[in-house]
């Protein structure tokens, strides 16, 4: 028992020294200075860790394990999904604020590493993400959150925003501590995911559900092979309900096409007549997503060597990027003036939400879920809708 305790103490001393030194020097830290600081020889350090990268990831793993244990304690006894999500956001901000060395390593040394995703430490990131997924799923099931939410995109929005808040605190030094923005964060996140007043569009608009299901079935099986029975099953309505809205399968086909053409006309209006602040905001967000989506090589550099690189925020490249991304402030202020955007919205926190959801979606596209171009465009539309709800006045 004493021997095991000595082994744990020796390993912990190495981890503590590595956390401090690697946070200050990044990957420039050497094994020799870490072993010296922990009072062991290099060979002893290599007894516990394969190499410097394994040591770096193990430091993160140790902290993540501690954070997960504390998070589960924080969530105990909280039944309401919105309160659970609020606590999750607060705790992640707070833990990073109170463990800045760990936060530096996770955000600037691990997040941008493909090797990290192969290390066992990354399983703890997945567990953390699964807690968020569990809360969102519960909220949808209980009716506390919208029925049409995409779990992946909500998760990207929440964790992306928290990342950007910590990054702006640690690297850009915009605020002393990220958790001071909690109220402004919740003021964006909760309206984004809460259901609208009255019946949910998914439940109320049966014709819309039928048309959406018909498009999916026609696309998958072809018009000739598709059946009303398959469409009714997909739309979760009876076959008789379909005939209340549509004469026959051909009428359903042409109604599906008509709906899409009318949606295209609405998008044309937005394309050529960008007059209202909310439309300008949507246009700006789609522009950003689309430009970066069509330049995947640049996206990799932008993410790994800019967003998740602490040195970027003090480089000469940061001011023009900051000027570009903060052009959204003018749009938000215009909306506050005409009443289409809530006056209490914090422009800086919305910028972090926008940057965060983009960064996490792009990382997911690059490394975990390749997806088709069509899938990505659909996700962009869903993200833009969510972000618009986050700031829109109640009557818009």
Residue pairs with C-beta under 8 A, 6 or more apart in sequence:
10 38
10 40
10 44
10 48
11 48
13 38
13 39
13 40
14 34
14 35
14 38
14 40
14 45
14 48
14 49
14 55
15 55
15 58
15 59
15 62
16 38
17 34
17 35
17 37
17 38
18 29
18 34
18 38
18 55
18 56
18 59
19 59
19 63
19 101
19 102
19 105
20 37
20 101
21 29
21 33
21 34
21 37
22 29
22 34
22 55
22 56
22 59
22 105
22 109
23 100
23 101
23 102
23 104
23 105
26 108
26 109
27 52
27 56
27 109
29 52
30 52
31 42
31 45
31 46
31 52
31 55
32 42
34 45
34 55
35 41
35 42
35 44
35 45
38 45
45 55
49 55
49 58
53 115
54 119
56 105
56 109
56 110
57 110
57 115
57 116
57 119
57 121
58 121
59 102
59 105
60 102
60 105
60 106
60 110
60 116
60 121
61 119
61 120
61 121
61 124
63 99
63 102
63 106
64 106
64 121
64 124
64 125
64 128
65 124
67 91
67 92
67 95
67 128
68 124
68 127
68 128
68 131
70 91
70 95
71 88
71 91
71 92
71 95
71 128
71 131
72 131
74 87
74 91
75 84
75 87
75 88
75 131
78 84
78 87
80 144
81 135
81 136
81 138
81 139
81 142
81 144
81 145
82 139
82 144
82 145
82 190
82 194
84 135
84 138
85 132
85 135
85 136
85 139
85 158
85 189
85 190
86 182
86 186
86 190
88 131
88 132
88 135
88 158
89 158
89 162
89 182
89 185
89 186
89 189
90 179
90 182
92 159
92 162
93 162
93 165
93 166
93 177
93 178
93 179
93 181
93 182
93 185
94 179
96 102
96 103
96 106
96 162
96 166
96 170
96 178
97 103
97 166
97 169
97 177
97 178
97 179
100 170
103 166
103 170
104 170
104 310
107 163
107 166
107 167
107 170
107 308
108 171
108 308
108 309
108 310
110 116
110 121
111 163
111 308
111 363
112 303
112 304
112 305
112 308
112 309
114 367
116 122
117 367
117 368
129 155
129 159
132 155
132 158
132 159
133 151
133 155
136 145
136 149
136 151
136 154
136 155
136 193
137 151
138 144
139 145
139 193
140 146
140 147
140 149
143 195
144 194
144 195
145 193
145 194
145 195
146 193
146 194
146 195
146 196
146 200
147 195
147 200
147 202
147 203
148 200
148 201
148 202
149 193
149 386
150 379
150 382
152 364
152 369
152 379
153 357
153 361
153 379
153 382
153 383
153 386
154 192
154 193
154 386
155 360
156 356
156 357
156 360
156 361
156 364
156 383
157 189
157 192
157 353
157 356
157 357
157 360
157 383
157 386
157 387
158 189
159 356
159 360
160 353
160 355
160 356
160 357
160 358
160 359
160 360
160 361
161 185
161 188
161 189
161 349
161 352
161 353
161 356
161 357
162 178
162 185
162 356
163 356
163 359
163 360
164 352
164 353
164 355
164 356
164 359
165 178
165 181
165 185
165 349
165 352
165 356
166 178
167 307
167 308
167 313
168 174
168 175
168 178
168 348
168 352
169 175
169 176
169 177
169 178
170 310
171 310
171 312
171 313
171 314
172 313
172 318
174 348
175 181
181 346
181 349
184 345
184 346
184 349
185 349
185 353
187 342
187 344
187 345
187 346
188 345
188 346
188 349
188 350
188 353
188 390
188 391
189 353
189 390
191 342
191 389
191 390
191 392
192 386
192 387
192 389
192 390
193 386
198 204
201 208
202 209
206 235
206 237
206 241
206 245
207 245
208 259
209 235
209 236
209 237
210 231
210 232
210 235
210 237
210 241
210 242
210 245
210 246
210 252
211 252
211 255
211 256
211 259
212 235
213 231
213 234
213 235
214 226
214 231
214 235
214 252
214 253
214 255
214 256
215 256
215 260
216 234
217 226
217 230
217 231
217 234
218 226
218 253
218 256
220 226
221 230
223 249
223 253
226 249
228 239
228 242
228 249
228 252
229 239
231 242
231 252
232 238
232 239
232 241
232 242
235 242
242 252
246 252
246 255
270 279
270 282
270 283
271 283
273 279
274 280
274 283
276 335
276 338
276 340
277 331
277 332
277 334
277 335
277 338
277 340
277 341
278 335
278 340
278 341
278 388
278 392
278 396
280 331
280 334
281 328
281 331
281 332
281 335
281 341
281 387
281 388
281 391
282 384
282 388
284 327
284 328
284 331
285 354
285 383
285 384
285 387
286 380
286 384
288 354
288 358
289 358
289 380
289 383
289 384
290 380
292 298
292 299
292 302
292 358
292 362
293 299
293 373
293 376
293 377
293 380
296 366
299 362
299 366
300 366
303 359
303 362
303 363
303 366
305 312
306 312
306 317
306 321
307 355
307 359
308 359
312 318
325 351
325 354
325 355
326 347
326 351
328 347
328 350
328 351
328 354
329 347
329 351
332 341
332 345
332 347
332 350
332 391
333 347
335 341
335 391
336 342
336 343
336 345
339 393
340 392
340 393
340 396
341 391
341 392
341 393
342 391
342 392
342 393
342 394
345 391
350 387
350 390
350 391
353 387
353 390
354 387
357 383
357 386
357 387
358 383
361 379
361 383
365 371
365 376
371 379
